[in-house]
Amino acid sequence: MPKTSLIPDNPAALEQAVAALAAAMADPSRVKMLCALMDGRAWTATELSAAADVAPSTASGHLNRLVEGKLITCLSQGRHRYYRLAGHEVAEMVEQMMGLSWSRISPPETTAPKSMREARTCYDHLAGTVAVQMYDFMHSAGWLVPDGSALTLYGREQFMQRGIPISANPRRKACCACLDWSERRFHLGGEAGAALLTYLDSKGWIQRVTGFREVTITTAGRAALQKSFSG
């Protein structure tokens, strides 16, 4: 008879794993590194030490801790070593934690630059005010199921009509409502969110800011988004 209980077979091991994950993140410098890596690029240790404002020797210890915690991976290319987030799940967790953290701050003010609040990358999908507005439109227009965990049949048709490829058998979450840390509302994550960002980029509706998470919406992009993703 198949198991239906959600209780893990080894609760002690699960508790230890959760504690180890929390411990790996329990340092402001390591959190800064994780946030820097949210731009989806691979960074060098030197770049991450500057982002975290710590000495290179100190950064090395933090990076080792993050690698051991399986939050980031280290890639060797020639004489250089690069670090990047271990996967989409890590990026989603970091973004969710940023949103939760902002909700605990009173008064709820942010010092993030206006350009970053408007549009930025959240690992491999779009975030910020523009992304939240697009999500709101897709949700109200019936492209998404109520909790944002999947595209509806109508939503898939809308993506296909616009030439946005969606896999029938995705190897990750097909779609998810990702909490936006600056807006504290949802934007589109998962494979659908990644496909949407690629589509916007290919159309020339957005421009990446090299080395940063900020994204610039082009003049043509603003007109196109108003036409295609607004009520």
N, C-alpha and C positions, 0 to 999 in steps of 0.2 A: 504494500500500500504506500503510495507516494506521500512524502512529508508535506504538510500544509502549514506547519507552525513557522512563524517568523523568528522564533527564538533560535539563536545561533547554536550549533552543536558544541562550540567551545567558547562560552561566554567570557571566560577568564582571558583567553588569547585575544578576543575582540577588545576587551577593556584595555589591555596592555597596548594594543595597536593604536587605539584612539588616544590614549595618554601619550604615546610616543609621537604621534602626529602633532598633537597640541604642543608638546615640548619643542618639537622642531621649529615651530612657528613662534614660540614664546620669546621673541627678542625683537625690538624695534628695527634693528639693522637688517635682520633677516626678512622682516615684513617689507622694508623698503626695497630689498632686492627682488622679492616676489612681485611687488607692484611694478617695478621697472620692467620685469620680464613679461608683463601683461601686454606689451606691444607686439608680442608674437615673434620677436627676433631672438637670435642667439647673441649673448653678450659675453665679453671677455671678463676675467676676474678684475682687471684694472678698471674697466668701465663700471662694473658693479660696486667696486669699492668706492668709486667717486659718487655713484648714485646713493649709496648708503652713508657716505661721509665718514668712512672709517679707513684706517691704514690698510695697505695691501696684505700685510701679515694677519691682521685681524679678519679681513674679508675672507682669507683662505679658510680659516676655521669655521666661519659661518657657512661658507659654500659647502664644505665637507659635511656639515650638519644637515644641510638641506638635501644633499645628495643621499646621505644615509637615510633620511626620512622619506626618500622617494618622491620629493616634491619637485626636484629639478634633475636634469640629466646633464652629464658632461660629455661633450663631443670633442674629439681630437682631430685636427686637420693640419697636417704638417707639424710645425713646431708650436702651433697655437692650440689653445684649449678654449672652448666656448661652452656657455651654460644656457640652458633654456628650460622652460617649464616642462614637467614630465608628461603633460597631456591636457586634453580639453577638460577633464574632470577637475584637475588642479586649478585651471583658470576659472572655471565656474565657481569653485569653492572660494577662491580669493575674492572674486567679485561679489559673491553673496555676503561674505564676511565684511567687506567694505561697506555694503549697504546696511548691514546690521549695526556696524560700529557707528555710522553716521546717525542712526536712529537713537543712539544713546547719548548724543551730544546735545546740550541745551545751552544757549539757543542754537537751532539748527542752521549754522552758517558754514559756508565753505570758502576757502581761500583759493580754490582751484581757478585757473585762468578761464575767462569767458570762452575762449576758443576751445578749451578742453571740455567744458561743460556742454557746448553746443554739439560737437561731434568728435569722436575719438574711437580708436579700436579697443575692443575688449577681447584680447587674444586674437581670434580670427573672425570676429563679427563686429558690427557697428554698435556703438553706445552713445549716450548723450541725449540732449533734447530732441534732436532730429530723429534718432532711433526710437525714442519713446513715442514720439508723435506717429511714426510709421506703425509701431506695434499697436497703438490705440486704434488706428484706422483699420488695420487688418483684423483686430479682435472684433470691433463693432460691425465690420462688413461681413463677418462670418467666415473669414479665412482660417480662423483658429478655433479649436475646441475651447470651452469656457476657461479651463485652467492653463491654456497655452502650451499644453504638452504635446500637441500634434496639430498638423494642418488638417483641415476638413477636406472632403473631396473637392468642394468648390475652391478652397484655398490652393490645393495642388493644381487645379485647372488654371487658376490665375497665375501661378508661378510659371506653368508651362507656356501659357499664352505670351508671357513676357520673355520667354527664352531663359528662364532661370532653372538650371538642372537640379532635379531632386531624385536621389537614388531610391529605388524601390526597396532595397535591402541595405539600409545604412549600417555602418560599423560603429556608430555612436548614436547619441540621442538624435532622433530625426528633427526634433523641435523642442524648445523649452522657453519658458518665461524667465529671463535672467534679470535679477534685480539690479537696477542701475544705481550706483552709489551716489551720484550727484543729484539725480532726479528723484530717487527713492520710489520709482515706479519701474515697470517692466520694459525691457527691450527684447528683441528676438534673438535667441541663442540657438545652440545646436547646429545640426547640419544645414537646416534651412537658413539660419542666420549667417553662416559662413558662405553659403551659396549666394545670398543676397548681397553681401559685401563684395564678393568677387564680381557679381553682375554690375553693381554700381561703379566699381573701378574700371571694368572693361568698357563701360559706356562713356567714361570720362566725366561722370557726374560728381565724382569726388577726386581729391588729390591727397595722397599721403604726404605727411611732413617727415622727411627722412630723419630717422633717429629719435622720433617722438611718437606718442600715441595720437596726437592731434590729427584730425582729418579736416580738410577744407572742402566745403561744398561749392562747386563751380556755379557760375551764373546759369549755364545750361542745366546743371543738375538741380538747381532750385526750381526752375520751371518744370522740369520733368517730374520731380518728386511731388510737386503741387498737383500735377495732372494725374499721376499714377497712384499716389499713396496718400490722398487726402479726401475727406468727405465732400 
